[in-house]
């Protein structure tokens, strides 16, 4: 009988223990901040996968605008300039892909961009006129409009031929830590860069420096 009483009492104490130790004023465990959601303004990687050509290699580049400014993006790999210039407003993201085919006969064997040293350069233009809203060209025919211009628009240029910048104190796509790399298969990778207000500030800094050098040369 004694054994049964002790067992019942022990079970009762275990049941009551959590009730007696709870602290209503104790802070709740902090939840990690939710990842922001971005609106796709181009076809996404996931949407384009079903259109891929078998045997080709796809390098996807996704740019997310987490800043308060509009941004144009132009970029090149070591294989050449990508003619598409992306435009994203705050809260938007755009994806562009570079398709390559392995051609050992001409030395084209590294067809997946698995290292940022395979990039050529990246340009960010911030707060330039929206597409179709550029002012007309001076002296141009009616309807002719100017395009992005380094001497008129705020722009940051990053050349990867000069090397990467690890743990850079400034916002730069040349810092691998600022990218997210995903390898989906032996034929498909994706690089994601999130643009912030720091990138805008760096574009302003580079532009003022570039314009100051230009004015000095014109004196």
C-alpha positions in Angstrom: 0.0 0.0 0.0 2.8 2.4 0.8 4.3 2.0 -2.6 1.0 2.9 -4.3 0.6 6.1 -2.2 4.2 7.2 -3.1 3.7 6.6 -6.7 0.4 8.5 -6.8 1.9 11.4 -4.9 4.9 11.6 -7.2 2.7 11.7 -10.3 0.6 14.5 -8.7 3.8 16.6 -8.0 5.0 16.1 -11.6 1.7 17.3 -12.9 1.6 20.4 -10.7 5.3 21.4 -11.2 4.9 23.2 -14.5 1.9 25.0 -13.2 3.7 26.3 -10.2 6.8 27.4 -12.1 5.3 29.3 -14.9 6.1 33.0 -15.0 3.4 35.2 -16.7 5.9 38.0 -17.0 8.6 36.0 -18.6 9.4 37.1 -22.2 8.4 34.8 -24.9 11.2 33.3 -27.1 12.1 35.7 -29.9 11.1 34.5 -33.3 13.6 35.1 -36.2 12.4 37.9 -38.4 10.3 36.7 -41.3 12.0 36.8 -44.7 10.6 39.7 -46.9 8.5 38.7 -49.9 9.4 40.2 -53.2 7.2 40.6 -56.3 8.5 39.0 -59.5 8.6 41.4 -62.4 10.2 38.9 -64.7 9.9 35.1 -65.2 11.3 33.4 -62.1 13.8 30.6 -62.0 11.1 28.1 -61.1 8.8 29.2 -63.9 11.6 29.0 -66.5 13.0 25.6 -65.5 10.4 23.7 -67.6 11.6 25.7 -70.7 15.3 24.8 -70.3 17.0 23.1 -73.2 18.5 19.7 -72.2 22.2 19.7 -72.3 22.6 23.4 -71.8 23.8 25.0 -68.6 21.8 27.7 -66.9 23.2 30.4 -64.6 20.3 32.4 -63.0 20.9 35.8 -61.4 18.2 37.2 -59.2 18.2 40.7 -57.8 15.9 41.7 -54.9 15.2 45.4 -54.1 15.0 45.8 -50.4 15.9 49.5 -50.6 13.7 52.6 -50.8 14.9 53.4 -54.3 14.3 52.3 -57.9 17.3 50.4 -59.4 18.4 49.5 -62.9 20.8 46.5 -63.1 23.2 45.6 -65.8 25.8 42.8 -65.6 28.2 40.7 -67.4 30.0 37.4 -66.9 33.4 36.7 -68.2 31.6 35.3 -71.3 30.3 38.7 -72.3 27.8 41.5 -71.7 24.2 40.6 -71.0 22.1 42.9 -73.2 19.1 42.8 -70.8 19.0 45.7 -68.3 16.6 44.9 -65.4 14.5 47.5 -63.6 13.0 47.0 -60.2 11.1 49.1 -57.8 11.3 48.7 -54.0 9.8 45.3 -53.0 10.4 43.8 -56.4 12.8 41.2 -57.8 14.0 40.3 -61.2 15.7 37.3 -62.7 17.9 36.9 -65.7 19.8 33.9 -66.9 23.0 33.1 -68.8 22.8 30.0 -70.9 26.0 28.2 -72.0 26.9 25.1 -73.8 30.0 23.1 -73.0 32.4 23.4 -76.0 35.7 21.8 -75.2 37.0 22.4 -78.7 37.2 26.2 -78.0 38.0 25.9 -74.3 34.5 26.6 -73.0 34.3 24.0 -70.2 33.5 26.1 -67.1 29.9 26.7 -68.1 28.4 27.0 -64.6 29.2 30.2 -62.7 30.0 28.6 -59.3 32.4 31.4 -58.3 32.0 35.1 -58.4 35.4 35.4 -60.0 33.6 34.3 -63.2 31.7 37.6 -63.2 32.8 40.5 -65.4 31.1 43.6 -63.9 27.8 44.8 -62.4 26.2 48.3 -62.7 23.5 49.7 -60.5 21.7 52.9 -61.5 19.5 54.3 -58.8 16.5 56.7 -59.0 16.9 57.1 -62.8 13.7 57.8 -64.7 11.4 54.8 -65.1 11.4 53.1 -68.5 9.6 55.2 -71.1 9.9 58.2 -68.8 13.3 59.5 -69.9 13.4 63.0 -71.2 13.8 63.5 -75.0 17.2 63.8 -76.5 18.4 67.3 -77.1 17.8 68.1 -80.8 16.4 64.6 -81.4 13.4 63.7 -83.3 10.0 63.7 -81.6 9.7 60.6 -79.5 13.4 59.9 -79.2 14.5 59.6 -75.6 17.8 59.3 -74.0 18.8 56.2 -72.1 20.9 55.6 -69.0 23.9 57.9 -68.9 26.8 57.8 -66.5 27.2 61.6 -66.6 23.5 62.2 -65.8 22.4 59.3 -63.6 23.5 58.1 -60.2 25.5 54.9 -60.9 27.8 52.4 -59.2 30.2 50.3 -61.3 31.8 47.1 -59.9 34.6 45.4 -62.0 35.2 41.8 -60.9 38.4 41.8 -63.0 40.0 43.8 -60.2 39.3 40.9 -57.8 36.7 40.2 -55.1 36.3 42.2 -51.9 35.8 39.9 -49.0 34.1 41.3 -45.9 34.0 44.7 -47.4 32.8 47.6 -45.1 30.9 49.0 -48.1 28.0 47.5 -49.9 29.3 45.8 -53.0 28.3 42.8 -55.1 32.1 42.0 -55.2 31.7 40.7 -51.6 30.7 37.0 -51.8 29.1 37.2 -48.4 26.3 39.5 -49.8 25.2 36.8 -52.2 23.1 33.6 -51.8 24.3 30.7 -54.0 22.1 27.7 -54.8 23.1 24.7 -56.9 20.0 22.9 -58.1 21.7 20.4 -60.3 24.8 19.8 -62.5 23.1 22.0 -65.1 21.6 24.8 -63.0 22.7 27.4 -60.4 21.3 30.6 -59.0 22.9 33.6 -57.5 20.7 36.1 -55.5 21.8 39.6 -54.5 19.6 41.7 -52.2 20.0 45.5 -52.9 19.7 47.7 -49.8 19.9 51.4 -49.0 23.6 50.8 -48.5 23.9 50.1 -52.2 22.1 53.3 -53.0 24.5 55.2 -50.7 27.5 53.6 -52.4 26.1 54.6 -55.8 25.8 58.2 -54.7 29.4 58.1 -53.3 30.8 56.7 -56.5 28.8 59.2 -58.6 30.0 62.3 -56.7 33.5 61.1 -56.9 33.3 60.4 -60.6 31.7 63.8 -61.3 34.3 65.6 -59.2 37.1 63.9 -61.3 35.3 64.9 -64.5 34.9 68.5 -63.4 38.6 68.6 -62.4 39.6 67.3 -65.8 37.5 69.9 -67.6 39.2 72.8 -65.8 
